[in-house]
Amino acid sequence: MKKLVLRKEEAVDIERLIDVKVETDSGVYKRVFPTKWGSITLLIFERYYHRIGSDLSITLISDKRENETTVEIIAAGGKTSVLQFDFEAEKSATKSIAGILINDGFEILED
């Protein structure tokens, strides 16, 4: 499992930013939970990768507040064989999504 945490000093609707740029052939689950301070958005993407012969799941949890947005990206699965090699698939997936967010002004807090 690989996790990244990013933050931007602005309220961002993460589902709009990611929906535009993530491939549409992935399985996608999206849910927005209104809160007193803003909203929490849960996005889950699943896709089969022939290169590793396995499914990989990416989960994004966005905490949008009045003046900031924090996003956790978690990649899981993607391991093959008895030795559980992932061929860097989890790291590659989190970095790919993080790249979209960084291009929009997010900064990495935890790697």
C-alpha positions as CSV (number, residue, x, y, z in Angstrom):
1,M,0.0,0.0,0.0
2,K,1.2,3.5,-0.8
3,K,-0.1,6.8,0.6
4,L,0.4,10.5,-0.1
5,V,-1.2,13.5,1.6
6,L,-1.4,16.8,-0.2
7,R,-2.8,20.2,0.8
8,K,-3.8,23.4,-1.0
9,E,-4.7,26.7,0.8
10,E,-8.0,27.0,-1.1
11,A,-11.3,25.2,-1.2
12,V,-11.2,22.8,-4.2
13,D,-14.0,20.6,-5.6
14,I,-11.7,17.6,-6.0
15,E,-14.2,15.4,-7.9
16,R,-14.3,18.0,-10.7
17,L,-10.6,18.3,-11.0
18,I,-10.0,14.5,-11.0
19,D,-13.0,13.5,-13.1
20,V,-11.8,15.6,-16.0
21,K,-8.3,14.0,-16.0
22,V,-8.7,10.3,-15.0
23,E,-9.3,7.7,-17.7
24,T,-13.0,6.8,-18.1
25,D,-12.5,3.1,-18.5
26,S,-11.8,2.7,-14.8
27,G,-14.4,1.5,-12.3
28,V,-15.3,4.6,-10.3
29,Y,-17.1,5.1,-7.0
30,K,-17.8,8.7,-5.9
31,R,-19.6,10.1,-2.8
32,V,-19.7,13.5,-1.3
33,F,-20.5,14.0,2.4
34,P,-21.6,17.5,3.4
35,T,-20.2,18.6,6.7
36,K,-20.6,21.7,8.9
37,W,-17.2,23.0,7.7
38,G,-17.4,22.1,4.0
39,S,-17.4,18.5,2.6
40,I,-15.6,15.2,2.5
41,T,-15.3,13.5,-0.9
42,L,-14.5,9.9,-1.4
43,L,-13.4,8.7,-4.8
44,I,-12.4,5.1,-5.5
45,F,-10.9,4.0,-8.8
46,E,-10.2,0.4,-9.8
47,R,-8.4,-0.8,-12.9
48,Y,-6.9,-4.0,-14.2
49,Y,-3.2,-3.6,-15.4
50,H,-1.9,-6.2,-17.8
51,R,1.7,-5.3,-17.0
52,I,1.3,-6.6,-13.5
53,G,-1.5,-9.0,-14.1
54,S,-3.6,-7.6,-11.2
55,D,-6.2,-5.0,-10.2
56,L,-5.1,-1.8,-8.6
57,S,-7.3,0.4,-6.4
58,I,-6.8,4.1,-5.8
59,T,-8.8,5.8,-3.1
60,L,-8.9,9.6,-2.7
61,I,-10.3,11.2,0.5
62,S,-10.7,15.0,0.2
63,D,-11.4,17.2,3.2
64,K,-12.6,20.6,1.7
65,R,-12.8,23.5,4.1
66,E,-13.5,27.2,3.7
67,N,-9.8,28.1,3.1
68,E,-8.0,24.8,2.4
69,T,-8.3,21.3,1.0
70,T,-6.4,18.2,2.2
71,V,-6.3,15.1,0.0
72,E,-5.1,11.6,0.9
73,I,-4.3,9.3,-2.0
74,I,-4.1,5.6,-1.2
75,A,-3.1,2.9,-3.7
76,A,-3.6,-0.7,-2.9
77,G,-3.5,-4.1,-4.6
78,G,-1.5,-4.6,-7.7
79,K,0.7,-7.3,-6.2
80,T,1.5,-10.5,-8.0
81,S,3.1,-13.8,-7.2
82,V,3.7,-15.5,-3.9
83,L,6.4,-12.9,-3.1
84,Q,3.8,-10.0,-3.5
85,F,5.8,-7.9,-6.0
86,D,3.9,-4.8,-7.1
87,F,6.5,-3.6,-9.7
88,E,6.1,-0.1,-8.3
89,A,2.5,0.0,-9.5
90,E,1.2,1.5,-6.3
91,K,3.9,4.2,-6.2
92,S,3.3,5.0,-9.9
93,A,-0.4,5.3,-9.4
94,T,-0.2,7.7,-6.4
95,K,2.4,9.8,-8.2
96,S,0.2,10.1,-11.3
97,I,-2.8,11.4,-9.3
98,A,-0.5,13.6,-7.2
99,G,0.9,15.1,-10.4
100,I,-2.6,16.3,-11.4
101,L,-3.0,17.9,-7.9
102,I,0.5,19.4,-7.9
103,N,-0.2,21.0,-11.3
104,D,-3.3,22.6,-9.7
105,G,-1.2,24.1,-6.8
106,F,-1.3,21.3,-4.1
107,E,1.8,20.6,-2.0
108,I,2.8,17.2,-0.6
109,L,2.6,17.0,3.2
110,E,3.4,13.3,3.7
111,D,5.0,10.8,1.4
